[in-house]
Amino acid sequence: MDIDDHEITISVNGVRYQRRVESRMLLSDFLRHDLGLAGTHVGCEHGVCGACTVLLDGQPVRSCLMFAVQAEKHEISTVEGVAGGDGEYHPLQQAMHDHHGLQCGYCTPGILMTMTAFLEENRSPSEEEVREALSGNLCRCTGYQNIVDAVMAAAKRMRG
Amino acid sequence: MSTRTFGEPIKRNEDRRLLTGQALFIDDVELPGMLHAAFLRSQVAHARIRKIDVSRALRRPGVVAAYVADDLGDYWKPGPLLVPPPPIAGIVFNQRTQVPLAKNKVRHVGEPLVIVIAESRYIAEDALDDIDIELEQLPAVVDIEQGLKAGSALVHEDLDSNVSAHVRQTKGNYATAAAKADHIIKRQFRYEHGISSPIETRGVVAQWDKRANQMTIWDTTQAPVFIRNGLAGMLGLSERQVRVIAPFVGGGFGPKIMMFYPEEVLLPWVSMKLNRPIKWIEDRLEHFFATTHERGQIHDAEMALTRDGRILGIKDVFLHDGGAYDPYGLTVPINSQCTLLGPYVVPNYDSTFTQVFTNLTLVTPYRGAGRQHGVFVMERLLDFAAHELNIDRAEIRRRNLIPADAFPYKNEIIFQDFQPLEYDSGNYEPVLDMALKAIGYNAFREEQAAARRQGRHLGIGVACYVEGTGIGPYEGAKVQVQSNGKVSIATGIGTQGQGHFTVFAQIAADQLGVAVTDVDVVTGDTDQFYWGAGTFASRGAVVAGNAVNEASKVVRKKALKLASDLFECAEEDLVLEDGKVSIVGIPEKFVRLGDLAGRANPMRGAVQPGTEPGLESTQYFGPPMGATANGVHAMIVEMDPRTFDLKILKYVVVHDCGTVINPMILAGQIHGGVAQGIGNAFYEKLVFDDQGQLLNASLADYLLPTALEVPRVELGHTVTKSPLNPMGIKGAGEAGAIPVGPLFAQAIEDALDLERRGVELLEIPLSPSRLFELTRNAPG
């Protein structure tokens, strides 16, 4: 098979990266292994578990179901960019810590990306809406209860 | 003033790295010159290997090497027997352990045939398609009953049957008890447990450093010390030359301990051969075949009772699906056999099991590790007895609970830790009372009737269990005060999210008068701590936790001794808090712990004979036997009688795991266990065809519960300390997952009025479609 490379420019967490990638390179592999942004985790590589969720122009997408070339000229946000520049937790990170919303922490980056985007859209969610929004992210450790509590608490704090 | 943190809901030390994407997981290990491995795995369950030709793969640009079994030479060996059979009279055990690459025959789908090494994972996977392979397919052993019949295909043809093991254990005399019984309940039960499916799959990175003569292996293992020792032996290295690091591991739940997986054995060998670091990360499809499962048992069980519902004895004969190889010995069926007895007085017990080889992935412990199967049998037998004897389901349980004054309670048979099964302590009735109160048991029948009048079908379930936890042999810990005043702890167990970085820190922080955040815990790095067994059987907090406590006490003593020499005062006049030792009543007279650590390592001058440098101690703890935790789960469900859609309206767990170190982390363990139990009971089922093909090997088809299926869990605790360790703690990691199957069966029967309709739920997992099948011909 001929190697099919492309020059791409992608902005991740506000930093512009220019790289040459194979057309078949998954966005998840590109972020993790080419850019060293290994906080985005890969759980199933078939779009079910949600661990690899990143934001593409603010919208959650599964980075294992996209090629890096498709992200050309888009803005990607990953877990590494969720906290403030001084390391200050985003309200959801703080709430996840406060409510013990993570155990092994492997699914956590995907959940942070999905739910920060959700909280931007829905400032006052009900528990049912939180569960619905969370249902595309699998967690095998927590039983979700503490994650739900964390999201509700973060929503409250973000409303001020 | 230092505050005691033991028993408090202290937030976790490990969270920051995990929440900011900075924790090192296996696939985050990047090394210069690293190559990538992919495996060609058998696509059929049982076949003779006629030909494997890798020459075309080797010609592909970027492919570095490809190895088949014969290329391994003397390195090709069946793996070690990890858990030998326990000392039980008359036991049969046929040891057939897994091999690194299949030779002559494949025995399950997913068994590796070829390892391909390439410059990238993409190329390595491309090259798998280049391999020319011919397999002569054989009939597969899939069904455990069929597999024992004469004329069945043989998984291991050097044996004359598919029997992996046969064990009988007895207590008292069941036959005599049954002859005196007023009533006998007899049923056949089928219980399937699924796969652990952590969100992070397995992975291995091996780096042979030829100049340093040193092997470093990153591995998603739960037992790094055993991996180090085993691989050193296999590779012809001394243990000091091998360092195994279990980094942050994305969930384990049991199967990540099944050393030695073929990939763990092969990557270090290839790395030495090529003198390059090699990485292999399992993909999700591989995980379904290549990581161990739990699966099914079939029980023919009977219970003898008096007419007032007292158990006189139980007889159980069961088959256990062991998969293609049996390196983990009998841990899972022994757990089923022992845990069946539960919190009840069972004077006579006669239990026999046969572990059967099948052409399916190996079975090893997964959270609960066979305990679920036994609890299902006991709890269902009690339900049917209650029905037939016209006794309330909770009441029949109460009548049979072991009384509080009967501990330690001897069950006489041998448990998985090779010790006689003995419950160390317990007080069971208050746990049942609390659960019944919390679920609203007494008011439920009215509530149910009112709902039914509105066309809603509610049902209630109550199930009890015990959990043998915290087994030996031992763990150790090194506690060390650093010269910056921070405390470091190293222990040999691996960690997969249980909060070890925090609970161990709490234990040391209290002893040493420092903040929990000033205690740094290292787990799972064999160069940091040399000895240990691993994380399994709900034992981390119990066994390693007590070792941390013992080591911390010694360090505390050393600090006080040094300070008393310094201040020329008695140790009793000193107080250790806020990271310093001061004289009671004279807080301005103090020395910092870090300074004491510096003084404990003098650069010049003489020391007293016998002086050990540093403010550190390494201590080991080994309990005489496992500690037995217990609990009750209760649940109210609403069923749609046409679609069999199930909604959990209320879920209560009351349990007793002895002294609690951190209630927040404990609650998390219970929540997560319940979620896995719910998956097991109603959503997760491995579906094989008669040729041993797994038909639902994706997360779109094998359904892990989501936030929509798992309800809020209400928790209650009681505390009965374990006398087996100074802190009085018992394990809790598996408790949430254990009794969920019988709870579902009971609550669903109740909601759908199945007792009246003559339908009994004798199997797990259930599902809407299975309930439709079971009830379609029943009267309405």
Chai-1 contact restraints between the chains, C-beta under 6 A:
chainA,res_idxA,chainB,res_idxB,connection_type,confidence,min_distance_angstrom,max_distance_angstrom,comment,restraint_id
A,A38,B,D28,contact,1.0,0.0,6.0,A-B,restraint_1
A,G39,B,G21,contact,1.0,0.0,6.0,A-B,restraint_2
A,G43,B,I199,contact,1.0,0.0,6.0,A-B,restraint_3
A,C44,B,R284,contact,1.0,0.0,6.0,A-B,restraint_4
A,C44,B,L699,contact,1.0,0.0,6.0,A-B,restraint_5
A,E45,B,D283,contact,1.0,0.0,6.0,A-B,restraint_6
A,H46,B,S698,contact,1.0,0.0,6.0,A-B,restraint_7
A,V48,B,L699,contact,1.0,0.0,6.0,A-B,restraint_8
A,V48,B,A700,contact,1.0,0.0,6.0,A-B,restraint_9
A,C49,B,I199,contact,1.0,0.0,6.0,A-B,restraint_10
A,C49,B,L699,contact,1.0,0.0,6.0,A-B,restraint_11
A,A51,B,I199,contact,1.0,0.0,6.0,A-B,restraint_12
A,V79,B,G21,contact,1.0,0.0,6.0,A-B,restraint_13
A,E80,B,G21,contact,1.0,0.0,6.0,A-B,restraint_14
A,A83,B,T20,contact,1.0,0.0,6.0,A-B,restraint_15
A,Q93,B,L19,contact,1.0,0.0,6.0,A-B,restraint_16
A,H97,B,K11,contact,1.0,0.0,6.0,A-B,restraint_17
A,H97,B,D15,contact,1.0,0.0,6.0,A-B,restraint_18
A,H100,B,M664,contact,1.0,0.0,6.0,A-B,restraint_19
A,H100,B,G668,contact,1.0,0.0,6.0,A-B,restraint_20
A,L102,B,L18,contact,1.0,0.0,6.0,A-B,restraint_21
A,Q103,B,G497,contact,1.0,0.0,6.0,A-B,restraint_22
A,Q103,B,G668,contact,1.0,0.0,6.0,A-B,restraint_23
A,C104,B,G250,contact,1.0,0.0,6.0,A-B,restraint_24
A,C104,B,G251,contact,1.0,0.0,6.0,A-B,restraint_25
A,C104,B,Q496,contact,1.0,0.0,6.0,A-B,restraint_26
A,C104,B,G497,contact,1.0,0.0,6.0,A-B,restraint_27
A,G105,B,L18,contact,1.0,0.0,6.0,A-B,restraint_28
A,Y106,B,I199,contact,1.0,0.0,6.0,A-B,restraint_29
A,Y106,B,E200,contact,1.0,0.0,6.0,A-B,restraint_30
A,Y106,B,G250,contact,1.0,0.0,6.0,A-B,restraint_31
A,C107,B,I199,contact,1.0,0.0,6.0,A-B,restraint_32
A,T108,B,L18,contact,1.0,0.0,6.0,A-B,restraint_33
A,P109,B,G21,contact,1.0,0.0,6.0,A-B,restraint_34
A,R131,B,A707,contact,1.0,0.0,6.0,A-B,restraint_35
A,R131,B,L708,contact,1.0,0.0,6.0,A-B,restraint_36
A,L134,B,A707,contact,1.0,0.0,6.0,A-B,restraint_37
A,S135,B,T706,contact,1.0,0.0,6.0,A-B,restraint_38
A,S135,B,A707,contact,1.0,0.0,6.0,A-B,restraint_39
A,S135,B,L708,contact,1.0,0.0,6.0,A-B,restraint_40
A,L138,B,L704,contact,1.0,0.0,6.0,A-B,restraint_41
A,R140,B,P198,contact,1.0,0.0,6.0,A-B,restraint_42
A,R140,B,I199,contact,1.0,0.0,6.0,A-B,restraint_43
A,R140,B,G251,contact,1.0,0.0,6.0,A-B,restraint_44
A,C141,B,G251,contact,1.0,0.0,6.0,A-B,restraint_45
A,C141,B,G497,contact,1.0,0.0,6.0,A-B,restraint_46
A,C141,B,G672,contact,1.0,0.0,6.0,A-B,restraint_47
A,T142,B,G672,contact,1.0,0.0,6.0,A-B,restraint_48
A,G143,B,H671,contact,1.0,0.0,6.0,A-B,restraint_49
A,G143,B,G672,contact,1.0,0.0,6.0,A-B,restraint_50
A,G143,B,V674,contact,1.0,0.0,6.0,A-B,restraint_51
A,G143,B,A675,contact,1.0,0.0,6.0,A-B,restraint_52
A,G143,B,V710,contact,1.0,0.0,6.0,A-B,restraint_53
A,Y144,B,A707,contact,1.0,0.0,6.0,A-B,restraint_54
A,Y144,B,V710,contact,1.0,0.0,6.0,A-B,restraint_55
A,Q145,B,H671,contact,1.0,0.0,6.0,A-B,restraint_56
A,Q145,B,R712,contact,1.0,0.0,6.0,A-B,restraint_57
